[in-house]
Amino acid sequence: MTSFVPSPSRSLVRSTGQHPAAETDTSALPAWPVLVVLWGYPVFWALGLLAFAQIIVAIPMLAYLTFRRSFTFVPGVLPWFGFALWMIPAALMVDQLGRFVSVGLRFGQFLALAIMIVYIVNARRTLPARRVLNGLTFIWVFVIVGGYLGMLFPEYRLTLTVGLLLPEVVTSDEYVSDLVFPPLAEIQTPWGAEEPFQRPSAPFPYANGWGAGLAVLTPIAVATVIAHRSARAMWFLVVCLVAIVPPAVVSSNRGMFVGLAGAVLYVMVRLALRGRWMALLWVALLSAASAAILTLSGFMDAIVTRQEAADTTTGRGSLYVETFERTLESPILGYGTPRPSRWSEIFIGTQGAIWNTMFCFGFVGLALFALMLLSGALRTADAPNLSALWLHASVVVACGLAIFYGLDRQLVFIGPALAVMLREKYLGDSEYWRSNPVPFGRSGNGT
């Protein structure tokens, strides 16, 4: 039996007549499937299973939800299922047998992520905000560590992985190979460059993925530290932010810088509108110090150098035009997967999440994808405290990055964060979603 929470002002449950947050010991969902994804992130990566992680754990999640007497939906969840299910008719447009593997994998990933979101919403007692956000912050630290691995061993890739069990006809595909035999860095040698650019990418296949992951996870980490309200947590944040600088400089990732700067600017504007002048001052001072460190470290020079050797702005613009024009030829279902460009070696539908969804799944898929992210951002815009505001900012950053970065891997972070916010807002009785939240670890229910 399912129940739907339409809004805070209406009855919380239609079908059960019972508050959705009230869970008995027999109906409480175990935390381990979600914790395995979060804290086991390095293990999945080392085994070459990172692309399949949420699919693997979604199976027991679905089983637990199925055998539970009831579970609850909150507003903002259904678009995630809608987008995943729209991939099924769009798959009819795939023109090659091998491409069915790609669209099948993406369908499994998004459907599994939607199941995870529902699971977190319903596992409020066993998965309080503290446990979910601590796990996401652990992944943030691991992404920073991955940056250093890419700096130190740029030409190395993991080989003792699940890829050894796959037939060569599968692993010979470059994209599949990067998934099951993960590289530590992306080595680029654009025409005219004096030497190759060795850009850290671990635990993502590509350097842009590393930058996008860092841009999305950093606001989540800041939100987690603020929610702990301890000097130890604050020093941990400072050390990690300083540690980001070296791999960030080597990555010369423009999108990462834009995402982080956008998150800071967004939070500052929201604080100013709320009259939170002291909090605004602290954010401004820390941001100015971070910007100064990045500038002095040579981050901007690295971006300029790579831009001079490989100016992708014009090329992206032409690809965007071709993507839109060819989508008009199949506007409803799209093409299922990216296709070769008519003039470039880069495939159409690979240069940003919104362009990918538009080309692969048509304008209907694009609308569902936009609703998935934008409705989440709008529904959580009333974040009542500084920690929740930073957590909300991560969703806002994802909306911006979707223009020029693919976000399939990064949505694995946004989904759980958004699930926590929607759950705490709509289910009521939250110790986190209020103006004066209880610090993590200081409440009776483990929040």
C-alpha positions in Angstrom: 0.0 0.0 0.0 1.3 3.4 -0.9 0.5 6.9 0.4 1.2 10.2 -1.1 2.0 13.4 0.8 0.6 16.2 -1.3 1.6 19.2 0.7 2.4 20.3 4.3 -1.0 21.8 4.7 -3.0 18.7 3.8 -3.4 15.3 5.5 -0.1 13.5 5.5 -1.5 10.1 4.6 -4.5 9.2 2.5 -4.5 5.4 2.6 -3.1 4.2 5.9 -4.5 6.8 8.3 -1.2 6.8 10.0 1.6 9.4 10.1 4.1 8.2 7.4 7.0 8.9 9.7 5.7 6.6 12.4 7.5 3.4 11.8 7.4 0.3 14.0 10.3 -1.9 14.6 8.9 -4.5 12.2 8.3 -2.0 9.4 11.5 0.1 9.7 13.6 -0.1 6.6 17.2 -1.1 7.2 19.9 1.4 6.5 22.5 -0.9 5.0 21.5 -0.7 1.3 22.0 3.1 1.2 25.1 3.0 3.5 26.7 0.4 1.3 26.4 2.7 -1.7 27.8 5.7 0.2 30.6 4.2 2.3 31.4 1.5 -0.2 31.9 4.0 -3.0 35.7 3.4 -3.1 35.2 -0.4 -3.2 32.7 -0.2 -6.1 35.2 2.0 -8.0 38.1 -0.3 -7.3 36.1 -3.3 -8.6 35.0 -1.4 -11.7 31.4 -1.6 -10.5 30.7 2.1 -9.9 28.4 2.4 -12.8 26.3 -0.5 -11.5 26.4 0.3 -7.8 23.0 1.8 -7.4 21.5 -0.9 -9.6 23.0 -3.6 -7.4 21.7 -2.1 -4.1 18.3 -1.1 -5.6 17.3 -4.8 -5.7 17.2 -5.3 -1.9 15.7 -1.8 -1.6 12.9 -2.7 -3.9 12.4 -6.0 -2.0 12.2 -4.2 1.4 9.8 -1.6 0.0 7.6 -4.4 -1.6 7.3 -6.4 1.6 6.7 -3.4 3.8 3.1 -2.8 4.6 3.1 0.7 3.2 5.4 3.4 1.9 5.1 7.1 1.2 5.7 9.4 -1.7 6.5 13.0 -1.2 6.2 15.8 -3.8 9.2 16.0 -6.1 9.8 12.2 -6.3 7.5 11.2 -9.2 9.4 13.1 -12.0 12.5 10.8 -11.3 10.3 7.8 -12.1 8.7 9.5 -15.1 12.1 10.3 -16.6 13.4 6.7 -16.1 10.2 5.2 -17.6 10.3 7.5 -20.7 13.6 5.8 -21.6 11.6 2.6 -22.5 9.8 4.0 -25.6 12.8 6.1 -26.5 14.9 2.9 -26.7 12.8 1.9 -29.8 14.8 4.5 -31.7 18.2 2.8 -31.1 19.6 1.9 -34.5 22.4 -0.6 -33.4 22.3 -3.6 -31.1 25.4 -2.5 -29.2 23.7 0.8 -28.3 21.0 -1.0 -26.5 23.5 -1.8 -23.8 24.1 1.9 -23.2 20.4 2.8 -23.0 19.7 -0.2 -20.9 22.4 0.7 -18.4 21.1 4.3 -18.2 17.6 3.1 -17.6 18.7 0.8 -14.9 20.7 3.6 -13.2 17.9 6.1 -13.2 15.3 3.7 -12.1 17.5 2.5 -9.3 18.2 6.1 -8.3 14.4 6.8 -8.1 14.0 3.7 -6.0 16.8 4.9 -3.7 15.1 8.3 -3.3 11.8 6.6 -2.2 13.7 4.3 0.1 15.5 7.2 1.9 12.1 9.1 2.2 10.6 6.0 3.9 13.7 5.1 6.0 13.6 8.2 8.2 14.2 6.5 11.5 17.1 4.3 10.3 18.5 6.9 7.9 18.4 10.3 9.6 19.8 13.2 7.8 23.1 12.9 9.6 23.8 9.4 8.3 23.0 10.3 4.7 25.0 13.5 4.6 28.0 12.0 6.4 28.1 9.3 3.7 28.0 11.9 0.9 30.7 13.9 2.6 32.8 10.8 2.8 32.4 10.5 -1.0 33.5 14.1 -1.3 36.7 13.3 0.5 37.3 10.3 -1.7 36.9 12.5 -4.8 39.6 14.7 -3.5 41.8 11.7 -2.9 41.0 10.6 -6.4 42.3 13.9 -7.6 45.7 13.3 -6.0 45.8 9.7 -7.4 45.3 11.2 -10.9 48.1 13.7 -10.3 50.6 11.1 -9.1 49.7 8.3 -11.5 48.1 9.9 -14.5 48.8 7.0 -16.9 47.6 4.2 -14.6 44.2 2.5 -14.8 42.7 -0.2 -12.6 42.9 -3.6 -14.2 42.0 -6.1 -11.5 38.3 -5.4 -11.9 35.0 -7.0 -13.0 36.1 -6.1 -16.5 38.2 -9.3 -16.5 35.0 -11.3 -16.5 33.5 -9.6 -19.5 34.1 -10.7 -23.1 36.5 -8.7 -25.2 33.7 -7.7 -27.6 32.2 -5.7 -24.7 35.3 -4.3 -23.2 36.7 -3.3 -26.6 34.3 -0.4 -26.5 36.1 2.7 -25.2 33.3 3.9 -23.0 32.7 0.5 -21.5 36.4 0.1 -21.0 36.6 3.3 -19.0 33.8 2.1 -16.8 35.1 -1.3 -15.9 38.8 -0.5 -16.1 38.7 3.0 -14.5 41.6 5.4 -15.4 43.1 7.7 -12.8 43.4 10.7 -15.1 42.3 11.8 -18.6 45.3 12.6 -20.8 44.5 15.1 -23.5 46.8 16.2 -26.3 45.1 18.9 -28.4 46.7 20.0 -31.6 49.3 22.8 -30.9 49.8 21.9 -27.2 53.4 21.8 -26.1 52.7 18.8 -23.8 49.8 16.6 -22.9 47.3 17.8 -20.3 47.1 15.2 -17.6 43.9 16.0 -15.8 42.8 14.0 -12.7 39.5 12.1 -13.2 39.3 9.4 -10.5 36.8 8.1 -9.5 35.1 9.3 -12.7 36.1 8.2 -16.2 36.7 11.8 -17.4 38.2 15.0 -15.9 35.0 17.0 -16.4 33.2 14.4 -14.3 35.7 15.0 -11.5 35.1 18.7 -11.6 31.3 18.4 -11.7 31.4 15.9 -8.8 33.5 18.2 -6.7 31.2 21.2 -7.6 28.1 19.2 -6.5 29.6 17.6 -3.4 31.3 20.6 -1.9 28.1 22.4 -0.9 26.8 19.1 0.5 30.0 18.8 2.6 29.7 22.4 3.8 26.0 21.7 4.8 27.1 18.6 6.7 29.9 20.4 8.6 27.5 23.3 9.6 24.9 20.8 10.8 27.5 19.2 13.1 28.2 22.6 14.7 31.6 21.6 16.2 35.1 23.1 15.9 36.5 19.7 14.9 34.1 19.5 11.9 35.0 23.1 10.9 38.7 22.4 10.9 38.0 19.2 8.9 36.3 21.4 6.3 39.1 23.9 6.2 41.8 21.2 5.7 39.8 19.5 2.9 39.1 22.8 1.1 42.8 23.6 1.1 43.5 20.0 -0.1 41.3 20.6 -3.1 43.6 23.3 -4.5 46.4 21.2 -6.1 44.3 18.7 -8.1 41.9 21.6 -9.0 44.9 23.5 -10.5 46.0 20.5 -12.5 42.5 19.7 -13.7 42.1 23.3 -15.0 38.3 22.7 -14.9 36.3 25.8 -15.8 33.0 24.1 -15.0 34.1 23.2 -11.5 35.1 26.8 -10.8 31.8 28.2 -12.2 29.8 25.6 -10.1 31.6 26.4 -6.9 31.5 30.2 -7.5 27.8 29.9 -8.4 27.1 28.0 -5.2 28.8 30.6 -3.0 27.2 33.5 -4.8 23.8 31.9 -4.6 24.1 31.4 -0.8 25.4 34.9 -0.3 22.4 36.4 -2.2 20.0 34.3 -0.2 21.6 35.3 3.1 21.4 38.9 2.1 17.8 38.7 1.3 17.1 37.1 4.7 19.2 39.7 6.5 21.6 37.2 7.8 24.5 39.6 7.8 26.9 37.8 10.1 26.6 34.5 8.2 27.0 36.5 5.0 30.2 38.1 6.3 31.7 34.7 7.2 30.8 33.2 3.8 32.2 36.3 2.0 35.5 36.1 4.0 36.0 32.4 3.4 35.1 32.8 -0.3 37.6 35.7 -0.7 40.3 33.6 1.0 39.6 30.6 -1.2 39.6 32.7 -4.4 42.9 34.3 -3.4 44.4 30.8 -2.8 43.2 29.6 -6.2 44.6 32.6 -7.9 48.0 32.5 -6.3 48.2 28.8 -6.9 48.0 29.3 -10.6 44.5 27.9 -11.2 43.4 30.7 -13.5 46.7 30.5 -15.4 46.1 26.8 -15.9 42.6 27.4 -17.3 44.0 30.1 -19.7 46.8 27.8 -20.9 44.5 24.9 -21.7 42.0 27.3 -23.3 44.6 28.6 -25.6 45.6 25.1 -26.7 42.1 23.7 -26.9 39.3 26.3 -27.3 36.2 24.1 -27.0 33.7 27.0 -26.6 33.1 27.5 -30.4 33.0 23.7 -31.0 30.4 23.2 -28.3 28.2 26.0 -29.7 28.2 24.3 -33.1 27.4 20.9 -31.5 24.5 22.4 -29.6 23.1 23.8 -32.8 23.4 20.4 -34.5 21.9 18.7 -31.5 18.8 20.9 -31.5 18.3 20.7 -35.3 18.6 16.9 -35.3 16.2 16.6 -32.3 13.6 18.4 -34.4 13.8 15.4 -36.8 12.7 13.1 -33.9 11.2 15.5 -31.3 9.1 13.0 -29.3 11.3 10.0 -28.7 14.7 11.3 -29.7 17.3 8.8 -30.7 17.8 6.7 -27.6 21.6 7.2 -27.5 24.1 9.7 -28.8 24.9 9.5 -32.5 28.0 10.5 -34.6 28.1 14.2 -35.5 27.9 15.1 -39.2 31.0 17.2 -39.0 32.8 16.5 -35.7 34.5 13.5 -34.2 32.5 14.2 -31.0 29.2 12.4 -30.7 26.0 14.4 -30.7 24.3 14.3 -27.3 27.5 14.1 -25.1 28.1 17.8 -24.3 25.8 18.5 -21.4 23.0 16.8 -19.6 20.1 18.8 -21.1 21.5 18.4 -24.6 21.9 14.6 -23.9 18.4 14.2 -22.7 16.9 16.3 -25.5 18.7 14.3 -28.2 18.4 10.9 -26.7 14.8 11.1 -25.3 13.2 14.0 -27.2 11.6 17.1 -25.9 9.3 15.0 -23.6 12.4 13.5 -22.0 13.9 16.9 -21.7 10.8 18.3 -20.0 10.8 15.4 -17.5 14.5 15.8 -16.8 14.1 19.6 -16.2 11.1 18.9 -14.0 13.1 16.4 -12.0 15.8 18.9 -11.2 14.0 22.3 -11.2 11.1 21.1 -9.2 13.5 19.8 -6.6 15.3 23.1 -6.5 12.1 25.1 -6.2 10.5 22.8 -3.6 13.6 23.2 -1.3 14.2 26.9 -1.9 12.6 27.7 1.5 15.5 26.0 3.2 15.1 27.3 6.8 18.7 27.3 8.1 22.2 27.7 6.8 23.0 24.0 6.5 19.8 23.3 4.6 20.5 26.3 2.4 23.9 24.9 1.4 22.3 21.5 0.8 19.7 23.2 -1.4 22.5 25.0 -3.2 23.9 21.7 -4.4 20.7 21.1 -6.4 20.9 24.6 -7.8 24.5 24.0 -8.9 23.4 20.7 -10.6 20.8 22.7 -12.6 23.5 25.0 -13.8 26.0 22.4 -14.6 23.4 20.4 -16.6 23.9 22.9 -19.5 27.5 21.8 -20.3 28.2 18.7 -18.2 26.7 15.2 -18.2 25.4 14.4 -14.7 24.6 10.7 -14.7 27.2 10.0 -12.0 26.6 13.3 -10.1 22.9 12.7 -9.8 23.7 9.8 -7.5 24.8 12.5 -5.0 21.9 14.9 -5.7 19.2 12.3 -5.4 19.9 11.3 -1.8 20.5 14.9 -0.8 17.2 15.9 -2.3 15.4 12.9 -0.8 16.5 14.1 2.7 15.3 17.7 2.1 12.0 16.7 0.6 11.4 14.1 3.4 12.3 16.5 6.2 10.1 19.3 4.7 7.0 17.3 3.9 6.8 14.7 6.6 6.9 17.1 9.4 8.4 16.8 12.9 11.9 17.4 11.6 14.8 18.3 13.8 16.8 19.4 10.7 14.3 21.3 8.5 13.7 24.2 10.8 15.3 27.6 11.6 17.2 26.3 14.7 18.0 22.7 13.9 19.3 20.2 16.4 23.1 19.6 15.8 23.8 16.2 14.4 24.4 13.6 17.0 22.7 15.6 19.8 19.2 14.4 19.5 17.5 11.3 20.8 16.6 9.9 17.4 20.0 10.2 15.9 19.4 13.1 13.6 
